[in-house]
Amino acid sequence: MKLFFFGTSSFSKPVFEALKKGGVKPRGGHAPLRGCSPILWDLEKGIEDFKKLNPDICVVAAYGRIIPKEYLEIPKYGFLNIHPSLLPKYRGASPIQSAILNDEKETGVTIILMDEKVDHGPTIANEKLKMKNEKYKELEKKLAELGTKLLIEILPKWINGEVKPTEQNHQEAIYTKKFSWQDGKIDWSKSADGIDRQIRALNPEPGTWTAWNNKILKILEVLPISKKNGNFKNGQVFLVENRQTAIKCGFHSAVLLKTVQLEGKKPMEIKDFLNGRKDFIGSVLNSNY
């Protein structure tokens, strides 16, 4: 068996490493995938070389490029894609970030038989995962591990014809977008919970930010709190119990600041940031920059 692998991001790395380390060794004595090591492939190498090498099956994990139809038709067992959502929900570029932003209580991974449309092919397998207020990279790691485990389990069954593809319900499809710098702009009139989800979803890229003293201030980590905060304005910095630093948000809520990064500086905990910046307390942050 010749297994080719397409992947370019941190999500794809554990999948490739698992395939490379142990091959795909089916349970129950099934023969077709006895010790199958992956070949890392890139479309830039060209379709003629791809044809000559005669791949039996291809695995895709966060490749970041559309694979042309002429490639999809070559492997006997097709292209299997590991997607970090429960398809047809959250097709496209940012399924993990979108799940966090939309306050989903669960997500998961889906393995599909690829066709020429984005995350459109029939489902081979899926598995759910409960969400626990993770940051983007934390959830990405969990889903990569779950997707790897599911792939190793399902691949021999797929080759042996023990699994049949199931058409997605395309009417329920939800598409995501690639997030930009402007998506990271914090609106302090929103709820503390919503701002917390934005920060957890959009870091490290594209980042979440506000402005202070005519400089960009990245907000890297916060903790939502719900309380009435006197006559503070939305975006105003103030002190709470134990001299912790908070920012007033909408809906009678606030966030405690944990980690920030001022333009031109390294990330730092808020207690370190306040050294020499006493005028930060009482200031009003805004994103009109």
C-alpha positions in Angstrom: 0.0 0.0 0.0 1.2 3.5 -0.8 -0.3 6.1 1.5 0.3 9.8 0.7 -0.1 12.6 3.2 -1.1 16.2 2.7 -0.8 18.6 5.6 0.8 21.9 6.5 -0.4 23.1 10.0 0.1 22.2 13.6 -3.2 20.3 13.4 -1.7 17.9 10.8 1.6 17.2 12.5 0.4 14.5 15.1 -1.5 12.7 12.3 1.6 12.4 10.2 3.8 11.5 13.1 1.5 8.7 14.2 1.3 7.3 10.7 5.1 7.6 10.3 5.9 6.1 13.7 3.8 2.9 13.6 2.3 2.6 10.1 -1.3 1.5 9.9 -1.5 -1.9 11.3 -5.1 -3.3 11.2 -6.6 -5.3 14.0 -8.1 -8.8 13.4 -5.5 -10.0 11.0 -6.7 -8.0 8.0 -3.9 -7.8 5.4 -4.3 -4.7 3.1 -2.5 -2.2 5.4 0.1 -4.3 7.1 2.8 -1.8 8.0 2.0 1.2 5.7 4.2 4.2 6.0 3.1 7.6 4.7 4.7 9.6 1.9 4.6 13.4 2.5 3.4 15.1 -0.7 2.9 18.6 -2.0 0.9 19.7 -5.1 3.9 21.6 -6.3 5.6 18.3 -7.3 3.1 18.0 -10.1 0.4 15.6 -11.1 2.5 13.5 -13.5 4.9 12.5 -10.7 1.9 11.8 -8.6 0.4 9.4 -11.2 3.8 7.6 -11.7 4.0 6.8 -8.0 0.5 5.3 -8.2 -0.8 6.1 -4.7 -3.4 3.7 -3.2 -4.9 6.2 -0.7 -4.3 9.8 0.5 -4.8 11.4 3.9 -5.4 15.1 4.2 -5.3 17.1 7.5 -5.4 20.9 7.4 -3.6 21.2 4.1 -4.8 24.7 3.4 -5.2 24.3 -0.3 -7.9 22.9 -2.6 -6.9 19.6 -4.2 -7.9 19.5 -7.9 -10.4 16.9 -9.1 -7.8 15.3 -11.3 -5.8 14.3 -8.2 -8.8 13.1 -6.3 -9.6 10.5 -9.0 -6.2 8.8 -9.0 -5.9 6.8 -5.7 -7.9 3.6 -5.6 -9.3 4.3 -2.2 -9.6 8.1 -2.6 -8.6 11.0 -0.4 -9.7 10.9 3.2 -9.8 14.3 5.0 -9.7 14.8 8.8 -11.7 17.9 9.5 -11.9 19.4 13.1 -15.7 19.9 13.3 -18.9 17.8 13.2 -19.7 18.3 9.6 -21.7 19.7 7.9 -21.3 22.3 10.7 -18.3 24.6 10.3 -16.9 23.8 6.9 -14.0 25.9 5.7 -11.0 27.7 7.1 -11.7 28.2 10.8 -13.8 25.5 12.3 -12.1 25.4 15.7 -12.1 29.2 16.2 -15.7 29.5 15.1 -16.8 26.8 17.5 -15.2 28.8 20.4 -16.6 32.1 19.2 -20.1 30.7 18.9 -20.0 29.2 22.4 -20.5 25.6 21.3 -20.8 23.0 24.1 -19.3 20.3 21.9 -17.4 19.9 18.7 -15.5 16.9 17.2 -13.7 15.5 14.2 -15.1 14.1 11.0 -13.4 12.0 8.4 -14.8 12.4 4.9 -14.1 11.0 1.4 -13.1 14.2 -0.4 -14.7 15.5 -3.5 -13.9 18.7 -5.4 -16.0 21.0 -3.0 -14.8 22.3 0.3 -15.6 19.8 3.2 -18.5 18.5 1.1 -17.7 14.8 0.6 -19.6 11.9 2.3 -18.8 11.1 5.9 -16.7 8.0 6.8 -16.6 8.5 10.6 -16.9 11.1 13.3 -16.4 11.5 17.0 -17.6 14.2 19.4 -15.7 16.1 22.0 -17.1 18.2 24.9 -15.7 21.7 25.1 -14.4 23.2 28.3 -13.5 26.8 27.7 -10.3 25.9 25.9 -8.1 28.4 24.1 -7.8 27.8 20.3 -4.5 26.0 20.5 -5.6 23.9 23.4 -8.7 22.7 21.5 -6.7 22.2 18.3 -4.3 19.9 20.1 -7.2 17.8 21.6 -9.0 17.6 18.2 -5.7 16.6 16.4 -5.2 13.8 18.9 -8.8 12.7 18.5 -8.6 12.8 14.7 -5.4 10.8 14.7 -7.0 8.1 16.9 -10.1 7.9 14.7 -8.1 7.7 11.5 -5.9 4.8 12.7 -9.1 3.0 13.7 -11.1 3.6 10.6 -8.5 3.4 7.8 -8.1 -0.4 7.7 -11.9 -0.8 7.9 -12.2 1.6 4.9 -9.7 -0.3 2.9 -11.4 -3.6 3.7 -14.8 -2.3 2.6 -16.3 -2.5 6.1 -17.3 1.2 6.2 -19.7 2.8 3.8 -19.7 6.6 3.2 -22.8 8.6 4.2 -23.9 11.7 2.4 -23.8 14.9 4.4 -27.0 16.9 4.9 -25.9 19.9 2.8 -28.9 22.0 3.8 -27.5 22.2 7.3 -24.0 23.3 6.2 -22.4 26.2 8.0 -19.3 27.8 6.4 -16.5 29.6 8.2 -14.1 32.3 7.1 -10.5 33.1 7.6 -10.3 35.7 10.4 -8.5 39.0 9.9 -6.8 41.6 12.1 -10.1 43.6 12.2 -11.9 40.6 13.6 -9.6 40.8 16.6 -10.7 44.4 17.5 -12.4 44.3 21.0 -15.7 46.0 21.5 -15.9 46.7 25.2 -19.7 47.2 25.0 -20.1 43.4 24.5 -20.4 41.0 27.4 -17.4 39.7 29.3 -18.2 36.2 28.2 -18.3 37.2 24.6 -15.0 39.1 24.9 -13.4 36.1 26.6 -14.5 33.8 23.8 -13.1 36.2 21.2 -9.8 36.3 23.0 -9.6 32.5 23.4 -10.6 31.9 19.8 -8.4 34.5 17.9 -5.1 34.1 19.7 -2.3 33.7 18.7 -3.6 34.6 15.2 -4.9 37.1 14.1 -4.8 38.4 17.7 -7.2 40.4 19.8 -6.5 44.0 20.6 -7.5 47.4 21.9 -5.8 50.8 22.0 -4.1 52.6 24.9 -2.0 55.8 24.7 -2.2 55.7 20.9 -0.6 52.3 20.9 -2.0 48.8 20.1 -2.4 46.7 23.3 -3.0 43.1 22.6 -5.2 41.4 25.2 -4.0 37.8 25.4 -5.8 36.3 28.4 -8.7 37.4 30.6 -11.1 36.0 33.2 -14.8 37.0 33.0 -16.5 38.3 36.1 -20.1 39.3 36.5 -20.8 42.2 38.9 -22.1 45.8 38.9 -19.2 48.2 38.5 -20.4 51.6 39.6 -20.2 54.3 37.1 -17.3 53.0 35.1 -17.4 53.4 31.3 -17.2 50.4 29.0 -13.5 49.9 28.4 -12.4 51.6 31.6 -9.7 50.0 33.7 -10.3 49.8 37.5 -9.2 47.8 40.5 -11.3 45.1 42.3 -10.6 42.9 45.3 -7.0 42.1 46.1 -6.0 45.0 43.7 -6.7 42.9 40.7 -7.0 44.8 37.4 -10.3 44.7 35.6 -12.0 46.3 32.5 -15.6 47.2 32.5 -17.6 45.5 29.8 -21.2 45.6 28.7 -24.2 44.0 30.4 -22.9 44.8 33.9 -19.9 42.6 33.5 -16.1 42.9 33.5 -13.0 40.9 32.8 -9.9 40.5 34.9 -6.8 41.1 32.9 -4.3 38.3 33.0 -1.8 38.7 30.1 -1.2 41.6 27.7 1.3 42.8 25.1 1.9 46.4 24.3 3.0 47.4 20.8 6.7 46.8 20.4 7.0 44.8 23.7 6.9 41.1 24.7 3.8 39.5 26.3 3.7 40.0 30.1 1.5 39.4 33.1 -0.6 42.3 34.1 1.2 42.9 37.4 4.5 43.3 35.4 2.8 45.5 32.8 1.6 47.9 35.5 5.2 48.6 36.7 5.9 52.2 35.6 2.4 52.5 34.1 0.3 53.7 37.0 -1.8 55.8 34.6 -3.2 52.7 33.1 -5.6 52.4 36.0 -8.6 54.6 35.4 -7.9 54.9 31.6 -10.5 54.1 29.0 -9.4 51.6 26.4 -10.9 51.8 22.9 -10.3 50.3 19.5 -10.6 53.4 17.4 -7.1 53.1 16.2 
